[in-house]
Each structure stands twice: as C-alpha cells, then as structure tokens.
C-alpha cells in the first residue's frame, strides 16, 4: 500500500496544471477511502514541480492589468486568480505532507480536502480563461506565493499563522469587491465562480485557525499574541484593512488577532 507521504510527494512533484489537479484530488479520495498507509517515509520537496509557463516574476516586475472592464484586464484578473489557486494546491499538500506526522490524521485529512478544493477552484478558473480565448500560462505570474511556505518550513504554527490566517484571510477581504465588479460587468458565470471560492475559503481559514489554536494550546500560549509574534517574524508584508470582519469571524479569526498589528 502506498504511504500518505509518498502520495503527497508525488502530487507535489507533478508539474502539469491539469495533472496536478487530478493528482491532488486523487490523493484526497485515496485518503478518505483508507487506501493510504499512515507512514511518513519520504520528505517533502523544497519546492514543488511547476510548468514552464507562466513565467514567474517578482511583484515589482508584474505588468499592470489596465482598466477594469477591458478584455486585457479581464484576462489578467482571471489569470492572476488561477495562479493563486494553482499555488494553493501545493500549499495545502505541503502542509499535510510536511507536518502530518506531527499533527495527526485529522490535520492531514483537513488539508488534503483543502488541496482538493483548491484543485477544483483552479479548474474552474482555467476553464474561465479558456472561455475568454486565453489559458493559464499565457501571462506572467507572481513569483512570491511559495515564499511563505519556504520561510515557515520548519514550524507548523508559523505556517498556519501565515498561510491560512494571513494569505487566505486576505482573500476573504478582497474577493467580495472583485465579485461585485465582475457581477456589475454582467459576468454572472464569473460571479458564481468567485462566490463558490469565497464560501470555500471561509472554511479553509477556519481549518487553519482551528489547528493553530491547537498548536497554541500544546505550547501553553495564548493564541492571539502567539499569532502576532509569528506573523511579525515570518511575514514580510503588512496586515492592512479593509477587513471582511464578518467572514473572518465566521472562520474563527476575531479582531483580537489582527487589529493591534494592522497597518
């Protein structure tokens, strides 16, 4: 029987976008069926396998999207969202594979389910791009999304603090406004995709927060100051408003966590 670690590693080292989506969803299904042995016998790669395209650029070299509503800007928006979801597949897989032995079966199951969700999100966005006459890889993409995983590779509490509770929580803040603009432009299908992603991301932030609270309990530390300390140590960006406080609270992320360190 294949081990859970080997299955996750194989999915991480799958480069093709469609193949990676299939691999992530298959690992999650195999886990739910009990078809993977509980053994962490292989290490996770320092970096996943990615396709040759898109070209990955630092933030200051990313081209401007242009005025919202133009064809170029629409394609750039959906391409950017697709890239975020593509990297999110690997972030969730790596979380399960890197820290699963330490955190247990429920943790692994939660993050494999997240990986399957992210694969579904990517597939929806890739199809949306194709409906606009483009495809994933047609434009350059942000190179820094994996950085958060690399800098927190030795600390599960730090990884949980930064990836679900900062990066994914930021998605809760910005997605509603994007959804409104897309709907106002008459793109009902695109609005439905964003609404589905937003609903799922509330769950994903809740998963991360739940396991972070467990880390804080095991460390016998208060969760809010521990989170603030780890974010200051490991996150290079800023925590900035506006915040979607209701969605954050639904995910268990109260203002006591982030208000005091917001820029």
Buried (B, 14 or more C-beta within 10 A) or exposed (E): EEBBBBBBBBBBBBEEBBEBBBBBBBBBEBBEEEBBBBEBEBEBBEEBBBBEBBEBBEEEEBEEBBEBEEEBBBBBBBBBBBBBBBBBBBBBBBBBBBBBBEBEEEBBBBBBBBBBBBBBBBBBBBBBBEEBEBBBBEBBBBBEBBEBBEBBBEBBBBBBBBBBBBBBBBBBBEBBEBBEBBBEEEBEEBBBBBBBBBEBBBBBBBBBBBBBBBBBEEEEBEBBEBBBBBBEEBBEBEBEEEBBBEBBEBBBBBEEBBEEBEE
